[in-house]
Amino acid sequence: MRDLLERLRVALSPDYRVERELGGGGMSRVFLAEETELGRRVVIKILPPEMGVGVSIDRFRREIQLAAALQHPHIVPLLHAGHVEEVLYYTMPLIEGESLRAKLAREGALPIADTVRILRDVVDALAYAHRHDVAHRDIKPDNVLISDHHAVVTDFGVAKALGEATGETSLTSVGVTLGTPAYMAPEQAAADPHVDHRCDIYAVGTLAYEMLTGRPPFAGGTPQQLLAAQVSEAPPPLSRYRTTVPPALAETVMRCLEKNPADRWQSADDLLHQLEAMATPSGGTQPVPAAAARAPSRRRTRLAVYAGLAVLGLAAVSGVAFLARGHGDAGSHQRKLLLVLPFQNLGRPDDDYFADGMTEEITARLGSVQDLGVIARTTAGQYKNTAKTIRQIGQELGVEYVLEGTVRWERSPAGSSRVRVSPQLIRVSDATHLWAHVYDEVLAGVFEVQAGIAQQVIDALDVALVEPERQALVAKPTNSVAAYDAYLRGNEYYSRGYEEKGFRIAVEMYQEAVRLDPRFAQAYAQLSIVHSALFWFYYDRTESRLVQASQAAEKALQLRPELPEAHLAMGYYYYWGHLDYDRALREFAIVQAHQPNNGDVLAATAFVQRRQGKWAEALANLTKAIKLDPRSNTLAFEVGLTNVLIRRYPEAEQYLDRAIELAPEWPEPYTDRARLYLSWEGNTHKAERSLLQSLGKTDRLVLPGRTQRLGEFFIPRDEAYQTALRGLSLSAVGSDTAAYFLFKAEFYRQNHEPRLERAYSDSARAVLEADTKKRPEDAGFRAALGLAYAGLNRKADAIREARRSLELLPLSKDAYFGAARVVNLAHVYALVGESEAAIEQLKLLLSIPSEISIPLLRVDPNWDSLRGDPRFQRLLAGTP
């Protein structure tokens, strides 16, 4: 032991100061060390000598580097790989805690709740890695660490790196390097060359089995006997060793252990959804659909790392009063204005989605009528279960009529179902009930109920219909109740927010809907939109995702060429997928003609116009959208941000204040209001106060800078905020790893801590180099990588990437985020000492819509390196 320790100390000096050997490494040797340049404690793992036989060191290192790009709260990242005298090693951060192996050795079988919690963390890590095309191939208790009650997975990519570096496919090689016999999937044990991510699903099953029973499914005997058992023997049922395992959990685990990969859970996301359902108070008693996991709260905007939000105000007392003062849509005041309140679910709590779907469908049908104004469902949804009276709601929104109702889905033991809907139409001014009815139909008649309600409302309001409107009012989306149920579930998950998990569950639900009814055009359209969203929000920037979006939209149009939702899907495909503005606007115009009350289409049109530099047209359409959706915090926010860029600062403040009033728990408006005060007045006191107001109100800390405007960070000097930022962890802000690392680098730069600045810049570099390799034409990746290189003093690399980013997304292509790329280039120039070039970019930014202003330049620490330059002083003074 001592001999190897001394050899390591000599071989790895001066980069590492190796302290001592740690236990618990299984076949490997584990040592504690300090990475001297960055001052961080790391673990050095030495692989057994036999694993290095025939290995290409360079290829092993390259494969490890690819795996090192994985950044997730439940993954221990790989930092470096190399060799000492032909012995392979790799490094990773030191994690305080113990291995799951040690915990099992000490405690034996674990409590059910602890087991589910650990499994959720492990499977969450696997789901992330699988989405990045990395399978673990050696999940076992030794590779799971328990730290602060959370599980983290180590050694991601190591087994694959060894396999790729040796090129061997023999059973001996597979058994040694690509798995551990007690936890290996049958296809691994049989040396199948086509092993994929589902081997990890099997290993999770063995892990769960051992946590629940204290022993793996197959134990004892030689490695060869264990391999044979994995291939040919059925695992004993869990009940043989523990009778208290809930049936749903037992069923989930045993499905993981199916011999045929096709019979297991097909993805880690599927398995994660199942485990999360079990974590609810009623979980574990009855199996749930694979996609029934909870998604994040509605209308939560993700801090996108490399691209801006594509989804989107102020009302003095009512949401319409402010807009009526010269900002409204001409002639729209002549339309009768209606609010459809969320129908109340009188059935089981888990039927809420059905009642919400009923509300949404009725709203959509009524919204297709040109002479009727219908408030958007996002505003209406804020009055769900409200204690306010109809008159109070009407006064707040300026509506004349309110439709409310109840829904009960009744299921009989025989399997038949009925739906009972009781709507009523009320005039706000005197609370008169203009119409009411009770519908009691078999579930298959739900579409006739929706059409009947919409028609009765139209008749009661004496609104004339043209024939296309009448057809839209009574259209039947599908003949399959089961397909419609899956579609409603998809809508519910998609509407929860902009988080990846909700999007992916929605995809599964829509796919199930079109499987049940291959002619369900609306489901195809919605499926296309979610595929496009996964691409746009940087969850999946692959061409295959765009192909799926295109195919689903084209299928919807093939089935129903006149369907507005199909044209909406195609519009988003052109916009989000290709920045093809003209085609997107043509599709959105078709939707607007059929759905005059669709505020989402107005907003989408505005976002495209904003990128085209048509700022006045964009604001006009956003204003129309707000009139239909007056309590939308995202619309208020986007109008505020747009006004900042065109330097209409008082209007921007009004709308950002409104966004905070509507959703005080939402972080982003606080950040952008802080930037507003810098751009408007150079007022650092107001900017700090805006950010400090977010502490305690939001459910996550506000990063003082929007990541799509990389480098524009304003960091308060307040002690409480500094403490919070210093302790900020990735898990506290989301999964945007590169944005997190770049922010931390900027934080330590402004605090004059170069060692930590460099460490976080290097972490960002590792992630971004892998991202850029996958999508070299992505301007956002290039811009971020330029900042990372600048933090590492790699001047030429930093300038190259920042320039390439602007070449890929010039101002002529995108007036909105193209300006952000110019800011990024100026910031990189400033960081690497190219003052004259930085000042030239700032001059350009002062001449176009952007956040850059003279007051901001006077106080923003991002430009401190320029302050001694006379040219910068002349710029601030407004002289040539």
RARA-V234117 format. One record per residue. NEAR is the number of other ideal C-beta (glycine too) atoms within 12 Angstrom. Layout:
near = <NEAR | NEAR>
This chain:
near = <16 | 12 | 12 | 26 | 24 | 17 | 22 | 34 | 24 | 17 | 24 | 31 | 17 | 14 | 24 | 31 | 24 | 35 | 22 | 22 | 25 | 28 | 19 | 28 | 26 | 26 | 24 | 35 | 31 | 37 | 38 | 30 | 37 | 26 | 30 | 19 | 20 | 29 | 17 | 27 | 25 | 35 | 40 | 45 | 40 | 37 | 38 | 21 | 21 | 20 | 36 | 28 | 20 | 23 | 34 | 22 | 26 | 17 | 23 | 38 | 27 | 23 | 32 | 41 | 27 | 30 | 42 | 37 | 37 | 42 | 39 | 37 | 29 | 38 | 41 | 40 | 41 | 40 | 36 | 32 | 36 | 31 | 28 | 30 | 18 | 21 | 29 | 39 | 43 | 40 | 38 | 38 | 31 | 26 | 30 | 15 | 20 | 25 | 32 | 38 | 28 | 20 | 29 | 30 | 19 | 15 | 19 | 16 | 24 | 30 | 17 | 29 | 22 | 24 | 41 | 34 | 27 | 39 | 45 | 36 | 38 | 46 | 46 | 36 | 43 | 45 | 44 | 37 | 37 | 35 | 30 | 33 | 21 | 38 | 42 | 50 | 42 | 45 | 48 | 34 | 40 | 32 | 43 | 45 | 37 | 32 | 26 | 16 | 15 | 28 | 41 | 36 | 51 | 46 | 48 | 42 | 41 | 43 | 41 | 36 | 40 | 40 | 35 | 28 | 32 | 30 | 18 | 23 | 20 | 17 | 24 | 20 | 26 | 34 | 33 | 32 | 40 | 43 | 43 | 37 | 36 | 37 | 47 | 43 | 44 | 38 | 33 | 44 | 35 | 26 | 27 | 24 | 17 | 14 | 31 | 26 | 36 | 38 | 42 | 46 | 47 | 50 | 51 | 51 | 44 | 44 | 44 | 50 | 41 | 41 | 41 | 41 | 31 | 22 | 25 | 36 | 39 | 33 | 23 | 13 | 16 | 14 | 24 | 15 | 18 | 28 | 31 | 20 | 29 | 41 | 25 | 15 | 19 | 16 | 34 | 20 | 20 | 36 | 20 | 17 | 23 | 27 | 13 | 17 | 31 | 28 | 20 | 28 | 38 | 33 | 27 | 42 | 46 | 31 | 31 | 43 | 41 | 26 | 29 | 18 | 29 | 13 | 17 | 33 | 36 | 26 | 32 | 46 | 35 | 34 | 42 | 41 | 39 | 42 | 43 | 32 | 32 | 38 | 31 | 23 | 10 | 16 | 28 | 29 | 18 | 19 | 23 | 28 | 24 | 30 | 37 | 34 | 38 | 27 | 34 | 27 | 20 | 30 | 37 | 30 | 41 | 40 | 41 | 37 | 41 | 45 | 42 | 42 | 37 | 38 | 39 | 43 | 47 | 39 | 36 | 19 | 17 | 26 | 44 | 37 | 21 | 27 | 36 | 23 | 14 | 10 | 28 | 27 | 28 | 14 | 12 | 26 | 16 | 15 | 29 | 33 | 39 | 42 | 50 | 45 | 41 | 35 | 43 | 26 | 27 | 21 | 25 | 17 | 14 | 23 | 29 | 25 | 36 | 40 | 38 | 35 | 40 | 48 | 44 | 34 | 39 | 43 | 41 | 36 | 41 | 48 | 42 | 38 | 35 | 29 | 25 | 39 | 39 | 46 | 46 | 44 | 38 | 38 | 42 | 40 | 32 | 28 | 32 | 24 | 16 | 21 | 9 | 20 | 17 | 30 | 19 | 19 | 36 | 30 | 22 | 30 | 42 | 36 | 40 | 32 | 40 | 43 | 46 | 39 | 37 | 26 | 40 | 27 | 35 | 22 | 19 | 11 | 7 | 8 | 9 | 15 | 25 | 24 | 38 | 31 | 43 | 26 | 37 | 30 | 37 | 32 | 25 | 32 | 16 | 13 | 19 | 18 | 21 | 27 | 28 | 21 | 25 | 19 | 31 | 18 | 27 | 21 | 32 | 21 | 22 | 37 | 34 | 22 | 35 | 40 | 31 | 25 | 40 | 41 | 29 | 28 | 40 | 37 | 21 | 27 | 30 | 14 | 29 | 15 | 25 | 16 | 10 | 19 | 28 | 21 | 20 | 35 | 33 | 23 | 27 | 28 | 39 | 30 | 17 | 25 | 29 | 24 | 32 | 37 | 33 | 38 | 44 | 40 | 41 | 42 | 39 | 35 | 40 | 45 | 37 | 28 | 32 | 38 | 33 | 38 | 35 | 37 | 39 | 39 | 44 | 42 | 41 | 35 | 42 | 46 | 32 | 31 | 40 | 35 | 20 | 22 | 27 | 20 | 23 | 40 | 38 | 43 | 48 | 44 | 45 | 44 | 46 | 47 | 47 | 44 | 40 | 43 | 44 | 36 | 37 | 38 | 39 | 39 | 35 | 32 | 31 | 22 | 17 | 16 | 32 | 29 | 19 | 30 | 40 | 31 | 24 | 39 | 44 | 24 | 31 | 40 | 29 | 19 | 25 | 29 | 18 | 22 | 36 | 37 | 43 | 36 | 38 | 42 | 46 | 42 | 42 | 49 | 41 | 30 | 43 | 44 | 36 | 24 | 34 | 23 | 30 | 18 | 23 | 36 | 32 | 20 | 39 | 36 | 27 | 27 | 37 | 33 | 21 | 33 | 35 | 32 | 43 | 39 | 42 | 39 | 40 | 41 | 45 | 44 | 39 | 40 | 45 | 38 | 31 | 39 | 39 | 28 | 27 | 24 | 30 | 19 | 22 | 36 | 37 | 27 | 38 | 46 | 42 | 38 | 43 | 49 | 46 | 47 | 46 | 45 | 39 | 43 | 41 | 41 | 49 | 47 | 44 | 44 | 51 | 43 | 49 | 45 | 38 | 42 | 39 | 28 | 26 | 23 | 30 | 18 | 29 | 36 | 33 | 30 | 42 | 43 | 32 | 37 | 42 | 35 | 27 | 32 | 33 | 20 | 26 | 38 | 38 | 44 | 44 | 43 | 46 | 48 | 45 | 46 | 47 | 43 | 36 | 41 | 42 | 32 | 22 | 24 | 26 | 27 | 18 | 28 | 38 | 30 | 19 | 37 | 42 | 29 | 28 | 34 | 27 | 17 | 21 | 29 | 20 | 33 | 36 | 45 | 45 | 47 | 44 | 40 | 43 | 42 | 48 | 52 | 48 | 41 | 38 | 44 | 35 | 37 | 21 | 24 | 13 | 18 | 31 | 24 | 16 | 27 | 34 | 20 | 16 | 27 | 20 | 31 | 25 | 23 | 30 | 38 | 35 | 41 | 40 | 44 | 44 | 35 | 42 | 48 | 46 | 40 | 40 | 39 | 37 | 29 | 34 | 31 | 23 | 12 | 21 | 20 | 21 | 26 | 31 | 29 | 31 | 37 | 40 | 33 | 37 | 46 | 38 | 33 | 39 | 45 | 31 | 34 | 36 | 34 | 19 | 21 | 26 | 20 | 20 | 30 | 39 | 44 | 40 | 39 | 51 | 51 | 45 | 48 | 54 | 48 | 37 | 44 | 41 | 36 | 21 | 25 | 22 | 17 | 27 | 38 | 32 | 23 | 41 | 46 | 30 | 30 | 42 | 34 | 22 | 28 | 35 | 24 | 28 | 18 | 23 | 33 | 31 | 40 | 40 | 37 | 41 | 45 | 47 | 45 | 47 | 50 | 43 | 49 | 45 | 46 | 36 | 38 | 41 | 29 | 19 | 26 | 26 | 19 | 28 | 39 | 29 | 23 | 39 | 38 | 25 | 25 | 36 | 27 | 17 | 26 | 36 | 38 | 44 | 40 | 36 | 27 | 26 | 35 | 38 | 26 | 28 | 40 | 32 | 39 | 39 | 21 | 25 | 33 | 22 | 12 | 25 | 16 | 21 | 29 | 19 | 17 | 32 | 27 | 13 | 14 | 11 | 8>
